[in-house]
Amino acid sequence: MGQSDGQQQCAGCLAIASIYYLAPQQGPSQEAAHPIKVTFAVVVEGKEPFSAEVSCLPDDTCSLAKHDDLGINLAITVFSGSEAHGELSIYCSPNSCSFRNLRSRIEFFGRRATVDILSGEADSGVTTLLVARQRPRIGEVLISY
């Protein structure tokens, strides 16, 4: 009976120990995620350019701008790791727009990037156009962090 009590206590100790040791391992990685200052500028032809600086957490989508006058909603995700890279996403209304890759999201590498904004909808990825359509460049986004 003493041995079975010891086994029950040991099983309980392991469960408590595993909870105790897992929590601190998760905590510091979240605490170590310091905000990253992202400076950006948006230049759209025929409109006044605007810029700002925001603090974003690594690996989280961060809203850069919701500019109603331009109809642009811009967001960034800065990925953690040794290489500096991220993803930029855009939504334009009432006139649709996308990036040069024909999508509303584009990945960039480095701590500085300049990304063209093109007129027209992003392709859905379901159909492939037989003829490459030319879409006019309507602006650009400049990112630095």
N, C-alpha and C positions, 0 to 999 in steps of 0.2 A: 504494500500500500504506500509506503514511503517513496518507493521508486516511481510509482505511477503519479503521486503528487508532485514529485520533482519534474517528471516529464510534462505534466500539465502546467506547472509554473514556468518551465523552460519554453514551452510552446507560447505561453502568454508573454513571456519576456521577449521572445523573438518577434512576435507581432508588434509589441510596443516599441521595441528597438528599431524595427524596420520603418515604422511610422515616424519615429523620432529622427532617424538618420535620413529619411527621404525628404522630409520637410526642409531641413537646413540646406540640402543640396539644391532644392528648387528655389529657395528664398534668395541666396546671394546672386544667382544668375539674373533674377529679376531686378534686384537692387543694383547690380552692376550695370544695368542697361541705363546709361545716362542719356538724357536728351541730346539730340544732335541739332545744331542750329543750321537751318537751311535757308539760304538767301536765294530769291528768285525774282525774275522780271518777266513780264509778258508784254510783248509788242505785237499789236494787231494793226494791220494797215488801215489807215483812216481814223484810228482811235488814239486816245491819249495812252501812252505806255504806263504801266504801274508795276511797282515792285514792293517787296516786303521781306521780312525775316520771321520765320516761325521755328519753334522747337518741336522736334519730332522724335518719338521713341523708335529705336531700331526694330525692324521687322513688322511694324504696325503701319497701316495706311493712315496718312496724315493729310488733312485737307490744306491745300496751299491757298486756294482762292475760290470764292464763289462771287464772281463779278457780274452782277445783274445787268449793268450797262452794256457789257460786251457779250453777255450770255454764255460765259465760260465757267465751268466748274473743273478745277484742276486739283489733282491729288498726287502724292508721292509716297513710295515705300522705299526706305533706305535699308538695305540688307546688312546685317551684322556679319562680321568675318574679317579676314585679313585683306581681302580685295574690296576696294571701294566700288560698289555698284548699287543700282536701284531700279525702280520701275516708276514710270510716270503715266498717269491716266488723265483723260480729258473727256468732257462732255460739253457740247455746245448746243444752245437753244436760242432762238428758233431755227437758226441756220446750222445745219450739222457740220461737224469737222472731225478730222482724225489726223494721225501722224503719217509720215512718209511710208511706213510699213503697212499702210491701209487698215490699220486697227486703231482702236481707242486707247490702247496700252502699248507702251514701248519700253524696252529695257535699255539702260545706259550704263556705261562703265567709266569709272574715274570720278574725281571729286568735282569736276566741272563738265557741264554738257550744254550744248545748244541743240534744241529739237525744233524742227519746222512744224508748223500747224498748217494743214491743207484743208481746203474747202471740200465738203462732201462727206457722205456717210462712210463709216468704217465698214469694210466687207464683213459679212457674217461668217465666212469661212466654210460655208456649205457649198457655195457655187464658186467656180473659177471662171473669170472672164476670159474670153478668147482674144480680146483686144485690150491692150493696156490703155486705160483712159488717163488722160492728163488732167490733173486736178490743180487748180491754182493755189499757190502758196499765199496764205492770208496773214501769216505772222510767225512768231517764234517764241519759244520759252527758253530762258537762260537759267541754269541751275548751278549753284555753288554751295558746297558744305564742307 
